[in-house]
């Protein structure tokens, strides 16, 4: 049955970095809190499980790496997850118990080949407990490229729900015009934008995407302090002189004409909640439909390779 409204929750929080169980515990507690408030769909930040290692260098300089940095990265790898795997099974049980969609930023291990590569991913879990899809970040940003591999076009995922089509891109992927177009062309109604960017310019980005795509934009960031970092990390000294607040947040929900439904939340942990009227998505496309009547395929065309790219193909 199609629903004209959906209640969406955005969790602005962090677990203890590199601590998989801490992340799983927070996913459970924050999901229960949001579901008790009527949420149909709950969104967690970029790589919430097992955390975004802001400020850490992993001992990397151009031309060299340190043994301590490799050990920290191994610890990060060990706290990452397989999709599907034990953690997604547990998240599925939680989603089924609560009757909600859970959309969570995770660090995903490559489980097909060497198992030595990690991906910055979004996992989509349905209220029946199943993994409905995932998206791997296409281009990790800056120093992130040493931590995570590049996704391919096979995970430009959009899922069908009773209240519309849901999908998204991660952080600075949202600055890639062609990636956004590939998402719009799948009829996206609720656009998920988990991020680690707390700058004022990010707010301009999500409002532009909402206005351009004529969709709701659900942006989810972290509120992170140094207290969320294990003090026994070899690389802890990288952040010792930083301010206590490492990420001030800025999670927000924007409507399909670019206006805030929920204004940005800064400098505190919290759960943002809003009931979205999906009829406004249709109304907003009356005068502008970026991949419909406002496109010019006789002039501009986008080619998307949505095939999975494998280094080894067995025939």
N, C-alpha and C positions, 0 to 999 in steps of 0.2 A: 504494500500500500504506500503510495506517495504521500509525504508529509510536507506541508507548506512552511513549517517552522522547525528549527533545530536549535537546541541549547548547547552552546559550545563553551568549554572551559579551557583556559590557558594556564598552565602551571609554570610560574616563575620561581625557580628553585635550583639547587644543585645537591648532589650527594657528596659524600667524602670521595675525593678523586682517587681513582685506581681501585676503588672498593666496590666490587660488583654487588655484594650483598646490600651495602648501603643504598645503592641505586635501586635495587629491586624492592627494598623496604619502603623507600620514598615513593616509588611508582604505586605500590599498593596503598599506602596511607593517603597520598594526594588524590588518587583515583577514587577511593572510597569517599573522601571529603567532597569531591566534585560531583560524584554520582548522587550523594545525599542531597545535594543542592539542585538536582534535576538535570545534570549534564547528559546529553546524548553522545557527545564526541569530546574527547579529552586529548589535549596536545601537550607534549613535553618538549623541552629545548633540544637544540643541536647536541648530538652525542651525549645526551643526559646519562646514558649507560655506556661506559663507566665515568663520564665526565670530560669536560673540555680542558686540556692542560695549558691554560693561558699562562704565558710568561716563561714557560720552561723551554730550555734550549736543547735538551737531550744531548748535551755535550757536542753539538754540531757547529762546526765552522766550515767555511769554504775550504775544501781540501782535506778535512780531517774530522774524525769522530773520536769520542773518548770511551773507555771501557765502562765508566760509571753511566754515561748516557745510554749505552747499549743495554745495561742492566735495567735502567728506568723504562726503556722502551719495551723490554721483555715483560716487565711488570704490567705495563699498559696492555700488551698483547694478551697476557694471561687473564686480565679482567674484562676482555672483550668477549663477544658472543658469536655463535653460529646462527644462521637463519636458513632453515628452521633449526631449532636446538632446544636444550633444556630450558633456557630463559624464555624463549618465545612460547614454549608450552605453558610455562607458569603464567606469563602475561595473558595467554589465551584463556586459561582457567579464570583469571581475574576478570577479563572482559566479559566472559560468559556469565559469571556470577552476577556482575553489575548490570549486564545488558547494555553495554556501551561500546563505541568504537574507541580504540586507543591508538594514538599516533605518536610514536616515540623516536627521538633521535638516538641512535646507537652506534657504537664502533663494532663493525662486522668483520669477522675473520674470513679470509678466503678458505673455503673448505673443499675446493675441488682440485687444486693443484698443490703448490708447495706449502700452503697454510702459513706462509711467511709475509703475506700482505694484508693490511687492514684497510677497511673502507669506512668513510663517513656516510652513514646510511639513515634513511627513515624507514621504519617498519610500520605497516598498517595491519592492525588486528581487529577483526570484526566481533560483533556481539555473540556470534556462534562459537567463538574461540579460535577461529582459523586465521592463519596469516593470509591476508588478502593481497599482499604485494609488498614491494620494497622499492626504494630509490637510492642509488649510490651517487654521491656528489661527483659531478662530471670533472670539475677542476678544483682540487684543494687549493686554498688561497695562501700565497706567500710561503712561510715556513711550514705550513700544514702539509706541503707536498712531500716532506721527508717522512711524515707519519702515515699518510693515507695514499692509496692508489687512486687511479682515475676510473670512474664508472663509465658505462657505455649507454647507448641509446635504448637498450632493452629494458631499462628500469625507469623510463620516463612515465611513471605509473600514475594512473588516475583510476579511482575505484568508484563503483556505483553504490549509492546509499539510498534509503527511502526519501532523503531530503536533498538529493542532488548529487552531482559528481564532485569528488574530493581528490585533490592531489597537491603537489607542491615542489618547490625547489629549496635548496639549502643555502642560506647566507648569501655569499657573493655570486652564486649561480644566478641570482635574481638580477644581476647587472648584465646578464647575457641576453640580448634582445631575441636572438633566435631560439634560445631555450625557453624563454617565456612564450614565444609564439607557438612552439611545439605543445606547450601545455594548454594554451587557449584553444588550440585546434582540436583538443579532446573534449571540449564543452565543459570546462571546469567552472564550477559554481562557488565552491569554497576552496580557496587557495591557501595552502599551509606554507608558512615561511619561517621555519626555525632558524635562529641566527646566533652568532656570538658578537654581533656589532651593536654597541650601546651608544653610538654617536648620534647626534641630532640628524645627520644626513640620512640615517636609516629610516627615520620617520618619513622623510620625503620620498624615499624609495617605495615603501609599502603603500603610501597613499597614491603614488603614481600607478603602481601595479593594479590597485583596485579600480582606479579610474580608467586605465587602459584596457584591462581585461573585463571590466564590468562584472566583477565578482567580489565576494567577501574575501578579505585577506586576514588571516589569523597568524600574527607574528608572535613567536615565543622565544624569549631570551632568558638568560640566567641572571640571578642575583648571586654573585660569588664573592666570598671573602677568603682571606688567607687561612681562616680556620677550617676550610674545607680541604686543605692540602695536608697529606701525611708529612709530619716533620722529619721522618726518616728517609725521605726521598734524597737520593744523591744530588739531585738538581734543585733542592729547596732553596739553596743560596741564590738562585736566579731571581726569586721574588722577594727576598728578605728586605730589600730596601724599597719595595713598591708600597703604595698606599694600601690600607687594609681592605678597602673595597676594590676588587679586581674587575668586576663587571657590575654596573649599576642597574642592569635590566633594560627596561623600555618595551616590555611586551605590550601589545595593543591589538585591537580588533577594528578593522576599517570596513565601511560599507561600500557597495558597488558604485557609488558616485564620488568616492574618495574622502568621505567624512568619517570621523571617528565614531564608532559604536561604543567602544571603550577606550578611553584615553590612556596613553602610556603610563605604566607603573615604574617608578624609579626608586632605587635605594632601599628596597625592602623585598622580602619574599612575599608571595601572595598567589592566589588563584583568581584570575579574572573570569567572569561569567557573563554571557549575553545570549539572549534568544534571538536568532536571526530569522527574518522574514524572507524566505526565498523568492516570493513573488516580486520583491524589489530588484532581484537580479534580472528577471525578464523585463520589467519596466525600464531598467537602466539601459537596455540594449535597443530601445526604441530609436534612439538617434545616433547610436554608435555601437557597432558590432565589429570588433577588430579583425575577426576572421570570417565575417559574413559580408554584409553590404558595404562595410568600410574597407574591405580588402580590394586589391587590384591584381588578381592572378594573371592578367594579361601583361603586367609589368613586373610584378614581384612574385617569386615562388620560393618556398622553402623545401628542401629535400632532407628528410630525416632518416637516418639509418637506424632502425629499431631492432636490428639483429644482434644477438648475443655474440660478443667477440671472444673466441677461445684461442689460446696459444697452441693447444693441441686438439685436433679433431680425430676421433677414432671412427673409422669406417669399416 
